[in-house]
């Protein structure tokens, strides 16, 4: 992976470090916080949801689709 050296203020550096998650690099923090303009907003959100919750959401969506395909209406 190619890298670049950038200058940031000490204040900016301290803020990035303060919001860093476990074992996250400064690059990881920047990527996490800067939304990809080509990526739908829901994808950005789902990437932040824990894996087990994503699986629950996916199961729910699949079940709802099956019901809709059968013509069921869930209230």
Chimera marker file (.cmm) of the C-alpha trace (Angstrom):
<marker_set name="trace">
<marker id="1" x="0.000" y="0.000" z="0.000" r="1" g="1" b="0" radius="0.5"/>
<marker id="2" x="1.321" y="3.408" z="-0.940" r="1" g="1" b="0" radius="0.5"/>
<marker id="3" x="1.688" y="5.977" z="1.843" r="1" g="1" b="0" radius="0.5"/>
<marker id="4" x="1.925" y="9.772" z="2.062" r="1" g="1" b="0" radius="0.5"/>
<marker id="5" x="3.336" y="12.016" z="4.726" r="1" g="1" b="0" radius="0.5"/>
<marker id="6" x="1.014" y="14.830" z="5.795" r="1" g="1" b="0" radius="0.5"/>
<marker id="7" x="1.369" y="17.616" z="8.318" r="1" g="1" b="0" radius="0.5"/>
<marker id="8" x="-1.445" y="18.105" z="10.806" r="1" g="1" b="0" radius="0.5"/>
<marker id="9" x="-1.636" y="20.304" z="13.839" r="1" g="1" b="0" radius="0.5"/>
<marker id="10" x="-1.048" y="18.885" z="17.276" r="1" g="1" b="0" radius="0.5"/>
<marker id="11" x="-4.697" y="19.623" z="18.103" r="1" g="1" b="0" radius="0.5"/>
<marker id="12" x="-5.881" y="17.598" z="15.087" r="1" g="1" b="0" radius="0.5"/>
<marker id="13" x="-3.532" y="14.754" z="15.969" r="1" g="1" b="0" radius="0.5"/>
<marker id="14" x="-4.753" y="14.692" z="19.572" r="1" g="1" b="0" radius="0.5"/>
<marker id="15" x="-8.387" y="14.636" z="18.445" r="1" g="1" b="0" radius="0.5"/>
<marker id="16" x="-7.756" y="11.735" z="16.080" r="1" g="1" b="0" radius="0.5"/>
<marker id="17" x="-5.939" y="9.814" z="18.802" r="1" g="1" b="0" radius="0.5"/>
<marker id="18" x="-8.765" y="10.507" z="21.283" r="1" g="1" b="0" radius="0.5"/>
<marker id="19" x="-11.402" y="8.887" z="19.026" r="1" g="1" b="0" radius="0.5"/>
<marker id="20" x="-9.250" y="5.975" z="17.931" r="1" g="1" b="0" radius="0.5"/>
<marker id="21" x="-10.650" y="2.510" z="18.597" r="1" g="1" b="0" radius="0.5"/>
<marker id="22" x="-8.531" y="-0.471" z="19.732" r="1" g="1" b="0" radius="0.5"/>
<marker id="23" x="-5.560" y="-1.105" z="17.437" r="1" g="1" b="0" radius="0.5"/>
<marker id="24" x="-6.821" y="1.493" z="14.948" r="1" g="1" b="0" radius="0.5"/>
<marker id="25" x="-4.213" y="3.523" z="13.071" r="1" g="1" b="0" radius="0.5"/>
<marker id="26" x="-4.603" y="7.202" z="12.274" r="1" g="1" b="0" radius="0.5"/>
<marker id="27" x="-5.255" y="6.179" z="8.659" r="1" g="1" b="0" radius="0.5"/>
<marker id="28" x="-8.004" y="3.818" z="9.851" r="1" g="1" b="0" radius="0.5"/>
<marker id="29" x="-9.650" y="6.665" z="11.781" r="1" g="1" b="0" radius="0.5"/>
<marker id="30" x="-9.558" y="8.986" z="8.762" r="1" g="1" b="0" radius="0.5"/>
<marker id="31" x="-11.008" y="6.304" z="6.481" r="1" g="1" b="0" radius="0.5"/>
<marker id="32" x="-13.726" y="5.505" z="9.021" r="1" g="1" b="0" radius="0.5"/>
<marker id="33" x="-14.729" y="9.154" z="9.355" r="1" g="1" b="0" radius="0.5"/>
<marker id="34" x="-14.488" y="10.184" z="5.694" r="1" g="1" b="0" radius="0.5"/>
<marker id="35" x="-17.412" y="8.826" z="3.728" r="1" g="1" b="0" radius="0.5"/>
<marker id="36" x="-16.723" y="7.495" z="0.238" r="1" g="1" b="0" radius="0.5"/>
<marker id="37" x="-18.835" y="9.726" z="-2.071" r="1" g="1" b="0" radius="0.5"/>
<marker id="38" x="-19.588" y="6.716" z="-4.305" r="1" g="1" b="0" radius="0.5"/>
<marker id="39" x="-20.806" y="4.535" z="-1.447" r="1" g="1" b="0" radius="0.5"/>
<marker id="40" x="-24.499" y="4.575" z="-0.512" r="1" g="1" b="0" radius="0.5"/>
<marker id="41" x="-25.115" y="5.974" z="2.986" r="1" g="1" b="0" radius="0.5"/>
<marker id="42" x="-26.658" y="2.705" z="4.203" r="1" g="1" b="0" radius="0.5"/>
<marker id="43" x="-23.441" y="0.832" z="3.381" r="1" g="1" b="0" radius="0.5"/>
<marker id="44" x="-21.420" y="3.355" z="5.377" r="1" g="1" b="0" radius="0.5"/>
<marker id="45" x="-23.783" y="2.829" z="8.324" r="1" g="1" b="0" radius="0.5"/>
<marker id="46" x="-23.785" y="-0.967" z="8.090" r="1" g="1" b="0" radius="0.5"/>
<marker id="47" x="-19.987" y="-1.110" z="8.120" r="1" g="1" b="0" radius="0.5"/>
<marker id="48" x="-20.140" y="0.404" z="11.615" r="1" g="1" b="0" radius="0.5"/>
<marker id="49" x="-22.707" y="-2.110" z="12.900" r="1" g="1" b="0" radius="0.5"/>
<marker id="50" x="-21.287" y="-5.169" z="14.703" r="1" g="1" b="0" radius="0.5"/>
<marker id="51" x="-21.191" y="-8.321" z="12.553" r="1" g="1" b="0" radius="0.5"/>
<marker id="52" x="-23.739" y="-10.218" z="14.655" r="1" g="1" b="0" radius="0.5"/>
<marker id="53" x="-26.199" y="-7.318" z="14.303" r="1" g="1" b="0" radius="0.5"/>
<marker id="54" x="-25.600" y="-7.189" z="10.542" r="1" g="1" b="0" radius="0.5"/>
<marker id="55" x="-26.468" y="-10.881" z="10.348" r="1" g="1" b="0" radius="0.5"/>
<marker id="56" x="-29.688" y="-10.258" z="12.290" r="1" g="1" b="0" radius="0.5"/>
<marker id="57" x="-30.589" y="-7.393" z="9.940" r="1" g="1" b="0" radius="0.5"/>
<marker id="58" x="-29.822" y="-9.537" z="6.879" r="1" g="1" b="0" radius="0.5"/>
<marker id="59" x="-31.999" y="-12.393" z="8.194" r="1" g="1" b="0" radius="0.5"/>
<marker id="60" x="-34.849" y="-9.969" z="8.835" r="1" g="1" b="0" radius="0.5"/>
<marker id="61" x="-34.570" y="-8.490" z="5.338" r="1" g="1" b="0" radius="0.5"/>
<marker id="62" x="-34.550" y="-11.956" z="3.749" r="1" g="1" b="0" radius="0.5"/>
<marker id="63" x="-37.590" y="-13.035" z="5.777" r="1" g="1" b="0" radius="0.5"/>
<marker id="64" x="-39.462" y="-9.872" z="4.828" r="1" g="1" b="0" radius="0.5"/>
<marker id="65" x="-38.627" y="-10.424" z="1.154" r="1" g="1" b="0" radius="0.5"/>
<marker id="66" x="-39.928" y="-14.000" z="1.303" r="1" g="1" b="0" radius="0.5"/>
<marker id="67" x="-43.168" y="-12.773" z="2.855" r="1" g="1" b="0" radius="0.5"/>
<marker id="68" x="-43.545" y="-10.043" z="0.248" r="1" g="1" b="0" radius="0.5"/>
<marker id="69" x="-42.877" y="-12.543" z="-2.547" r="1" g="1" b="0" radius="0.5"/>
<marker id="70" x="-45.727" y="-14.686" z="-1.158" r="1" g="1" b="0" radius="0.5"/>
<marker id="71" x="-48.024" y="-11.664" z="-0.969" r="1" g="1" b="0" radius="0.5"/>
<marker id="72" x="-48.114" y="-11.477" z="2.833" r="1" g="1" b="0" radius="0.5"/>
<marker id="73" x="-48.465" y="-8.114" z="4.446" r="1" g="1" b="0" radius="0.5"/>
<marker id="74" x="-46.776" y="-7.766" z="7.829" r="1" g="1" b="0" radius="0.5"/>
<marker id="75" x="-48.224" y="-5.179" z="10.193" r="1" g="1" b="0" radius="0.5"/>
<link id1="1" id2="2" r="1" g="1" b="0" radius="0.2"/>
<link id1="2" id2="3" r="1" g="1" b="0" radius="0.2"/>
<link id1="3" id2="4" r="1" g="1" b="0" radius="0.2"/>
<link id1="4" id2="5" r="1" g="1" b="0" radius="0.2"/>
<link id1="5" id2="6" r="1" g="1" b="0" radius="0.2"/>
<link id1="6" id2="7" r="1" g="1" b="0" radius="0.2"/>
<link id1="7" id2="8" r="1" g="1" b="0" radius="0.2"/>
<link id1="8" id2="9" r="1" g="1" b="0" radius="0.2"/>
<link id1="9" id2="10" r="1" g="1" b="0" radius="0.2"/>
<link id1="10" id2="11" r="1" g="1" b="0" radius="0.2"/>
<link id1="11" id2="12" r="1" g="1" b="0" radius="0.2"/>
<link id1="12" id2="13" r="1" g="1" b="0" radius="0.2"/>
<link id1="13" id2="14" r="1" g="1" b="0" radius="0.2"/>
<link id1="14" id2="15" r="1" g="1" b="0" radius="0.2"/>
<link id1="15" id2="16" r="1" g="1" b="0" radius="0.2"/>
<link id1="16" id2="17" r="1" g="1" b="0" radius="0.2"/>
<link id1="17" id2="18" r="1" g="1" b="0" radius="0.2"/>
<link id1="18" id2="19" r="1" g="1" b="0" radius="0.2"/>
<link id1="19" id2="20" r="1" g="1" b="0" radius="0.2"/>
<link id1="20" id2="21" r="1" g="1" b="0" radius="0.2"/>
<link id1="21" id2="22" r="1" g="1" b="0" radius="0.2"/>
<link id1="22" id2="23" r="1" g="1" b="0" radius="0.2"/>
<link id1="23" id2="24" r="1" g="1" b="0" radius="0.2"/>
<link id1="24" id2="25" r="1" g="1" b="0" radius="0.2"/>
<link id1="25" id2="26" r="1" g="1" b="0" radius="0.2"/>
<link id1="26" id2="27" r="1" g="1" b="0" radius="0.2"/>
<link id1="27" id2="28" r="1" g="1" b="0" radius="0.2"/>
<link id1="28" id2="29" r="1" g="1" b="0" radius="0.2"/>
<link id1="29" id2="30" r="1" g="1" b="0" radius="0.2"/>
<link id1="30" id2="31" r="1" g="1" b="0" radius="0.2"/>
<link id1="31" id2="32" r="1" g="1" b="0" radius="0.2"/>
<link id1="32" id2="33" r="1" g="1" b="0" radius="0.2"/>
<link id1="33" id2="34" r="1" g="1" b="0" radius="0.2"/>
<link id1="34" id2="35" r="1" g="1" b="0" radius="0.2"/>
<link id1="35" id2="36" r="1" g="1" b="0" radius="0.2"/>
<link id1="36" id2="37" r="1" g="1" b="0" radius="0.2"/>
<link id1="37" id2="38" r="1" g="1" b="0" radius="0.2"/>
<link id1="38" id2="39" r="1" g="1" b="0" radius="0.2"/>
<link id1="39" id2="40" r="1" g="1" b="0" radius="0.2"/>
<link id1="40" id2="41" r="1" g="1" b="0" radius="0.2"/>
<link id1="41" id2="42" r="1" g="1" b="0" radius="0.2"/>
<link id1="42" id2="43" r="1" g="1" b="0" radius="0.2"/>
<link id1="43" id2="44" r="1" g="1" b="0" radius="0.2"/>
<link id1="44" id2="45" r="1" g="1" b="0" radius="0.2"/>
<link id1="45" id2="46" r="1" g="1" b="0" radius="0.2"/>
<link id1="46" id2="47" r="1" g="1" b="0" radius="0.2"/>
<link id1="47" id2="48" r="1" g="1" b="0" radius="0.2"/>
<link id1="48" id2="49" r="1" g="1" b="0" radius="0.2"/>
<link id1="49" id2="50" r="1" g="1" b="0" radius="0.2"/>
<link id1="50" id2="51" r="1" g="1" b="0" radius="0.2"/>
<link id1="51" id2="52" r="1" g="1" b="0" radius="0.2"/>
<link id1="52" id2="53" r="1" g="1" b="0" radius="0.2"/>
<link id1="53" id2="54" r="1" g="1" b="0" radius="0.2"/>
<link id1="54" id2="55" r="1" g="1" b="0" radius="0.2"/>
<link id1="55" id2="56" r="1" g="1" b="0" radius="0.2"/>
<link id1="56" id2="57" r="1" g="1" b="0" radius="0.2"/>
<link id1="57" id2="58" r="1" g="1" b="0" radius="0.2"/>
<link id1="58" id2="59" r="1" g="1" b="0" radius="0.2"/>
<link id1="59" id2="60" r="1" g="1" b="0" radius="0.2"/>
<link id1="60" id2="61" r="1" g="1" b="0" radius="0.2"/>
<link id1="61" id2="62" r="1" g="1" b="0" radius="0.2"/>
<link id1="62" id2="63" r="1" g="1" b="0" radius="0.2"/>
<link id1="63" id2="64" r="1" g="1" b="0" radius="0.2"/>
<link id1="64" id2="65" r="1" g="1" b="0" radius="0.2"/>
<link id1="65" id2="66" r="1" g="1" b="0" radius="0.2"/>
<link id1="66" id2="67" r="1" g="1" b="0" radius="0.2"/>
<link id1="67" id2="68" r="1" g="1" b="0" radius="0.2"/>
<link id1="68" id2="69" r="1" g="1" b="0" radius="0.2"/>
<link id1="69" id2="70" r="1" g="1" b="0" radius="0.2"/>
<link id1="70" id2="71" r="1" g="1" b="0" radius="0.2"/>
<link id1="71" id2="72" r="1" g="1" b="0" radius="0.2"/>
<link id1="72" id2="73" r="1" g="1" b="0" radius="0.2"/>
<link id1="73" id2="74" r="1" g="1" b="0" radius="0.2"/>
<link id1="74" id2="75" r="1" g="1" b="0" radius="0.2"/>
</marker_set>
